[in-house]
Amino acid sequence: MIPLLVLALLLHQGSPPVSRQRSPSPLSGVQIGVRATPDTVTVGEPFRMVLRVRAPRGAEIAFPVGPDSGLDVEAVDPRVVQRSADTTAVDETALYRLVAWDTGTLVAHLGTVVVTVAGTDRHFTIAGDRVYVRSVLPADTALQKPKPARDIVPAGRPWWIWVLVALAALALLGLLFWWWRRRRRGRLMPADVDAFEEARREFARIDAMALLDAGEPSRYLALNVDTVRDYLAARVPAADRSLTSHELLHALRDTTVVPRERLAPVLEESDLVKFARRPITNARAAELAQDGRAVVEETEHDVQAARAAAAAREAAA
């Protein structure tokens, strides 16, 4: 009896008092104690479970990993094992950091401790200490009314995807329409409207705007060049309105009715003014515009001469 009292006194002095549960076989020389700290928590509040095992010297202790994650009490950190400096026995303590997800008095089932003494394994099932878990809800929930359930929404693609598809389709249609108008511009002139007369009327309208007097030489030159391009597209099949200035000059290389040497400087310098923001004076803008109108005059003269020659050949045939 006296040796048992001395052993209990040594356990009390060697480490914090944790024994609330003891081994079912005290005569085996193995003592087990477990305690929860604190013993009262709220739902989701971490607490510690301290498991202490004392066995004869030379024994080996294998602590359980901890409670399963599917239970009401689960571990939030791996267990930590501490060993006492006592040389008369094996004294080890396992610390478990746990959390409870249900209310009421719960028991953390830690698992089974395996103590190996002289090659013999002894198994001790640890039920754990009791923990009281308080709810985090207010005491009176009668005035708290839950929101009504929402209607079931059928599974499907989000509505905004169709908006993006519609916008992309509209952008594509707009791009195709712009390309079609640019390509067909100058070719949709009615049959009873003469391209040369239309160009002369457009030149007169530009002059009536008095853009040079208003200090807008760049706009004046751009409108004149656009009129020249529209005329050429209506008169010469190779002068498509969708071509760039460089492409247009290349397309007209085999055409004899258009004075390319006079047209090239007009197109090149007007592109610099229009796209590169190159400054230009009123005098230079008027000079380039006059050269463009001269291209229209000379082209119309050569076109009419070619038509007259073709008509004469047909009449002779």
Backbone torsions as a table, in degrees:
resi	resn	phi	psi	omega
1	MET	NA	-42.3	-178.9
2	ILE	-64.2	-42.5	178.2
3	PRO	-61.1	-34.7	177.8
4	LEU	-65.4	-39.4	178.7
5	LEU	-65.9	-38.7	179.1
6	VAL	-65.6	-40.1	178.6
7	LEU	-63.7	-40.5	177.5
8	ALA	-64.0	-39.6	178.7
9	LEU	-63.9	-38.5	178.9
10	LEU	-66.1	-40.6	177.2
11	LEU	-62.8	-38.3	-179.1
12	HIS	-67.7	-35.8	-177.4
13	GLN	-85.5	-25.3	-173.3
14	GLY	-77.5	-28.9	-176.8
15	SER	-157.5	171.2	-178.1
16	PRO	-61.0	147.6	-179.4
17	PRO	-69.6	114.1	-179.0
18	VAL	-125.2	-4.9	-171.1
19	SER	-83.1	106.3	168.4
20	ARG	-110.1	-18.2	180.0
21	GLN	-131.3	132.6	-177.9
22	ARG	-114.9	163.1	179.7
23	SER	-58.5	141.7	177.6
24	PRO	-69.8	-8.6	-179.0
25	SER	-127.0	76.0	-178.0
26	PRO	-62.2	-24.6	-178.3
27	LEU	-74.7	-12.9	179.6
28	SER	-75.6	-8.6	179.9
29	GLY	86.3	8.8	179.2
30	VAL	-111.6	129.1	177.9
31	GLN	-120.4	135.8	-176.4
32	ILE	-131.5	134.7	175.7
33	GLY	-137.3	147.7	-178.4
34	VAL	-143.2	140.9	-179.6
35	ARG	-150.1	142.5	176.5
36	ALA	-97.3	136.8	179.8
37	THR	-135.9	116.7	-11.1
38	PRO	-75.9	171.2	-177.5
39	ASP	-93.4	-1.5	177.8
40	THR	-134.4	121.3	-178.2
41	VAL	-139.0	174.7	173.3
42	THR	-103.8	169.6	-179.2
43	VAL	-62.6	126.9	178.9
44	GLY	85.7	-1.2	179.8
45	GLU	-89.2	125.1	-179.0
46	PRO	-66.8	148.6	173.6
47	PHE	-145.0	167.6	-177.4
48	ARG	-109.7	142.3	170.9
49	MET	-116.8	119.5	-176.1
50	VAL	-104.4	119.5	180.0
51	LEU	-115.8	118.0	-178.0
52	ARG	-116.0	134.2	179.0
53	VAL	-128.3	130.1	176.4
54	ARG	-122.0	125.8	-177.0
55	ALA	-134.8	166.6	179.3
56	PRO	-60.3	155.8	-178.7
57	ARG	-61.3	138.0	-177.4
58	GLY	93.6	-8.0	-179.3
59	ALA	-77.5	158.8	175.8
60	GLU	-118.5	136.0	-175.8
61	ILE	-117.4	128.2	176.2
62	ALA	-116.1	109.1	-178.6
63	PHE	-81.4	150.9	175.4
64	PRO	-69.2	155.2	179.7
65	VAL	-65.7	-38.5	-178.1
66	GLY	139.6	-178.4	-178.4
67	PRO	-68.2	153.6	176.1
68	ASP	-65.9	148.9	-177.7
69	SER	-69.7	-18.0	-178.6
70	GLY	-83.6	-3.6	-178.5
71	LEU	-86.6	175.6	179.3
72	ASP	-69.5	-22.5	177.7
73	VAL	-119.2	127.4	-179.0
74	GLU	-137.1	159.7	-178.5
75	ALA	-83.5	141.9	176.7
76	VAL	-106.7	-16.1	177.8
77	ASP	-138.9	155.7	173.6
78	PRO	-63.4	151.9	-179.9
79	ARG	-66.5	152.9	177.7
80	VAL	-121.0	125.6	-178.2
81	VAL	-106.5	128.0	177.3
82	GLN	-117.5	140.8	-178.9
83	ARG	-115.4	134.7	-179.8
84	SER	-77.0	156.5	179.0
85	ALA	-83.8	6.6	-179.6
86	ASP	-65.8	128.1	-178.5
87	THR	-96.3	-6.7	-178.6
88	THR	-86.6	-15.1	-178.6
89	ALA	-158.2	169.6	174.5
90	VAL	-93.2	114.7	-176.4
91	ASP	-126.0	106.4	-177.5
92	GLU	-126.4	148.4	-179.7
93	THR	-129.5	130.6	177.1
94	ALA	-107.4	131.2	179.9
95	LEU	-108.5	126.3	179.0
96	TYR	-116.8	128.6	175.2
97	ARG	-100.9	114.0	-170.9
98	LEU	-120.8	169.9	175.3
99	VAL	-147.1	142.8	-178.4
100	ALA	-108.6	141.7	-177.5
101	TRP	-116.4	8.2	178.5
102	ASP	-133.0	161.1	-178.0
103	THR	-97.5	164.7	180.0
104	GLY	100.1	-168.8	179.3
105	THR	-87.3	117.3	-177.3
106	LEU	-117.9	154.7	176.6
107	VAL	-119.2	123.5	179.6
108	ALA	-84.7	104.9	179.2
109	HIS	-79.7	102.8	-175.6
110	LEU	-76.2	-35.4	-178.5
111	GLY	129.3	-145.7	-174.1
112	THR	-119.8	131.4	173.5
113	VAL	-93.8	130.7	178.7
114	VAL	-110.6	119.2	178.5
115	VAL	-113.4	122.3	-179.4
116	THR	-104.2	116.1	-179.5
117	VAL	-124.4	119.8	178.2
118	ALA	54.9	40.6	177.0
119	GLY	81.3	2.3	-179.3
120	THR	-110.2	126.4	178.9
121	ASP	-86.6	133.8	174.9
122	ARG	-122.4	130.1	-175.0
123	HIS	-106.8	132.2	179.2
124	PHE	-129.1	117.8	179.2
125	THR	-82.2	124.8	-176.7
126	ILE	-102.6	113.7	179.4
127	ALA	-79.5	-23.5	-179.4
128	GLY	88.8	166.5	179.6
129	ASP	-86.6	157.8	178.7
130	ARG	-80.7	142.6	177.7
131	VAL	-130.8	132.7	176.8
132	TYR	-96.5	124.4	-175.6
133	VAL	-111.0	120.0	178.4
134	ARG	-91.8	150.8	178.1
135	SER	-78.0	150.2	176.5
136	VAL	-91.4	-2.7	178.2
137	LEU	-78.3	154.9	176.1
138	PRO	-65.0	160.3	-176.7
139	ALA	-63.9	-35.9	-178.1
140	ASP	-115.0	111.1	178.8
141	THR	-109.7	17.1	-177.1
142	ALA	-66.5	-31.0	-177.5
143	LEU	-86.1	-4.8	180.0
144	GLN	-92.8	109.2	-178.6
145	LYS	-102.3	126.4	179.3
146	PRO	-70.1	155.7	177.4
147	LYS	-69.5	146.9	177.5
148	PRO	-64.2	151.7	-179.8
149	ALA	-67.6	142.1	179.1
150	ARG	-80.2	156.7	175.7
151	ASP	-67.0	152.0	178.9
152	ILE	-71.9	125.9	179.3
153	VAL	-96.6	122.9	179.8
154	PRO	-64.4	142.0	179.7
155	ALA	-68.0	138.9	-179.5
156	GLY	179.2	-179.5	179.6
157	ARG	-74.8	146.6	177.6
158	PRO	-59.7	147.4	-175.6
159	TRP	-65.0	-29.9	-174.7
160	TRP	-69.7	-18.6	176.8
161	ILE	-63.6	-40.5	179.9
162	TRP	-68.0	-32.0	176.4
163	VAL	-64.2	-43.3	178.3
164	LEU	-64.1	-38.8	178.6
165	VAL	-64.1	-42.0	179.5
166	ALA	-64.7	-41.6	178.5
167	LEU	-64.6	-40.3	178.1
168	ALA	-64.4	-38.9	178.5
169	ALA	-65.8	-40.9	178.1
170	LEU	-64.5	-41.2	178.8
171	ALA	-63.4	-39.1	178.9
172	LEU	-66.5	-41.7	178.0
173	LEU	-63.8	-41.2	177.9
174	GLY	-62.9	-39.3	178.0
175	LEU	-65.6	-41.4	178.5
176	LEU	-65.3	-39.5	179.6
177	PHE	-65.8	-41.3	178.4
178	TRP	-63.0	-43.4	-179.6
179	TRP	-64.3	-39.3	-179.5
180	TRP	-66.1	-41.8	179.7
181	ARG	-66.5	-39.8	-179.8
182	ARG	-67.6	-38.1	-178.5
183	ARG	-71.3	-36.5	-175.7
184	ARG	-94.8	-2.4	-179.1
185	ARG	-63.0	129.9	-178.9
186	GLY	93.9	-19.1	178.4
187	ARG	-96.9	-11.2	-178.8
188	LEU	-94.6	15.9	177.9
189	MET	-66.2	133.0	-179.0
190	PRO	-57.3	152.3	-175.7
191	ALA	-64.1	-29.5	-177.0
192	ASP	-87.6	3.6	178.5
193	VAL	-106.0	122.1	-179.4
194	ASP	-80.2	133.1	-177.3
195	ALA	-63.2	-38.3	-178.9
196	PHE	-67.5	-43.2	178.9
197	GLU	-65.9	-36.6	177.7
198	GLU	-64.8	-40.4	178.1
199	ALA	-64.6	-39.8	178.9
200	ARG	-65.0	-40.2	177.8
201	ARG	-65.0	-36.8	-179.9
202	GLU	-69.1	-37.5	176.5
203	PHE	-63.6	-40.2	179.1
204	ALA	-65.4	-38.5	179.1
205	ARG	-65.8	-37.7	178.6
206	ILE	-65.9	-41.1	178.6
207	ASP	-63.5	-35.8	-179.0
208	ALA	-67.8	-21.0	179.5
209	MET	-74.8	-15.8	176.7
210	ALA	52.8	48.7	-177.1
211	LEU	-70.3	-32.8	178.7
212	LEU	-67.4	-38.6	177.5
213	ASP	-67.5	-28.6	179.3
214	ALA	-83.5	-0.9	178.6
215	GLY	79.3	31.6	179.2
216	GLU	-122.6	66.2	-179.2
217	PRO	-67.5	-32.0	-179.4
218	SER	-64.6	-45.1	179.3
219	ARG	-66.9	-37.5	178.8
220	TYR	-61.0	-45.2	179.9
221	LEU	-67.0	-40.9	-178.3
222	ALA	-62.7	-42.2	179.9
223	LEU	-66.1	-38.7	178.2
224	ASN	-65.5	-43.3	179.5
225	VAL	-65.8	-38.9	177.0
226	ASP	-61.5	-38.8	178.7
227	THR	-66.1	-39.3	176.5
228	VAL	-62.5	-44.0	179.8
229	ARG	-63.9	-39.9	178.3
230	ASP	-64.0	-41.1	179.7
231	TYR	-64.0	-47.6	-178.8
232	LEU	-62.1	-38.5	178.9
233	ALA	-64.6	-32.0	179.6
234	ALA	-80.7	-27.2	-174.8
235	ARG	-96.9	-37.0	-173.4
236	VAL	-114.1	120.0	-178.6
237	PRO	-59.1	-32.2	-177.2
238	ALA	-75.8	-16.6	-175.2
239	ALA	-88.3	61.7	-178.8
240	ASP	-63.4	139.0	-175.7
241	ARG	-68.4	-20.6	-178.3
242	SER	-80.8	-8.4	-178.4
243	LEU	-76.1	149.6	171.5
244	THR	-75.6	172.8	-178.9
245	SER	-61.8	-43.9	178.5
246	HIS	-63.5	-43.7	179.1
247	GLU	-65.3	-36.3	179.5
248	LEU	-65.0	-46.2	179.1
249	LEU	-62.2	-35.7	177.7
250	HIS	-69.6	-37.8	179.9
251	ALA	-68.8	-25.9	-177.7
252	LEU	-92.6	10.4	-175.6
253	ARG	-64.8	-27.9	-179.3
254	ASP	-100.9	8.9	-179.1
255	THR	-98.7	129.4	-177.7
256	THR	-95.5	-12.6	-175.3
257	VAL	-85.8	-13.1	-177.2
258	VAL	-109.0	125.9	177.7
259	PRO	-76.4	88.2	-176.1
260	ARG	-62.2	-35.8	-178.5
261	GLU	-63.4	-30.9	179.1
262	ARG	-86.9	-28.8	-178.7
263	LEU	-76.9	-34.4	-173.3
264	ALA	-58.8	-49.6	-180.0
265	PRO	-61.1	-35.1	-179.5
266	VAL	-63.9	-47.2	-178.4
267	LEU	-67.8	-42.9	-176.3
268	GLU	-65.4	-45.9	-178.0
269	GLU	-72.8	-34.6	177.2
270	SER	-66.0	-33.0	176.1
271	ASP	-65.9	-39.0	177.4
272	LEU	-63.6	-39.4	179.8
273	VAL	-70.8	-38.7	-173.8
274	LYS	-79.3	-42.2	-173.0
275	PHE	-103.3	-30.9	-178.9
276	ALA	-99.8	4.0	179.2
277	ARG	58.2	35.8	179.4
278	ARG	-73.6	128.6	-179.7
279	PRO	-68.4	151.3	-179.4
280	ILE	-147.1	145.1	-180.0
281	THR	-87.4	166.2	177.8
282	ASN	-62.6	-40.2	-177.2
283	ALA	-65.5	-43.1	-180.0
284	ARG	-68.4	-38.5	177.7
285	ALA	-63.1	-41.9	178.7
286	ALA	-65.1	-38.3	179.7
287	GLU	-65.0	-45.1	179.6
288	LEU	-66.6	-37.5	178.3
289	ALA	-65.3	-39.2	177.9
290	GLN	-65.7	-37.0	176.7
291	ASP	-65.6	-38.5	177.6
292	GLY	-64.2	-41.0	178.0
293	ARG	-66.8	-33.9	177.6
294	ALA	-65.9	-34.6	176.4
295	VAL	-61.8	-40.7	178.3
296	VAL	-64.0	-44.2	-179.4
297	GLU	-62.3	-49.1	-178.1
298	GLU	-65.7	-39.6	179.3
299	THR	-64.7	-41.6	179.5
300	GLU	-64.3	-39.3	178.4
301	HIS	-62.5	-46.0	-179.0
302	ASP	-68.7	-36.7	178.5
303	VAL	-64.0	-44.6	-180.0
304	GLN	-66.2	-37.5	178.1
305	ALA	-64.7	-40.8	178.6
306	ALA	-65.0	-37.9	178.4
307	ARG	-66.6	-40.8	179.3
308	ALA	-64.7	-38.5	179.5
309	ALA	-67.4	-39.7	179.3
310	ALA	-66.4	-37.9	178.0
311	ALA	-66.2	-37.9	179.5
312	ALA	-66.3	-39.3	179.0
313	ARG	-65.6	-39.0	178.2
314	GLU	-65.9	-38.3	179.5
315	ALA	-67.5	-36.3	179.3
316	ALA	-69.3	-32.2	179.7
317	ALA	-72.4	NA	NA
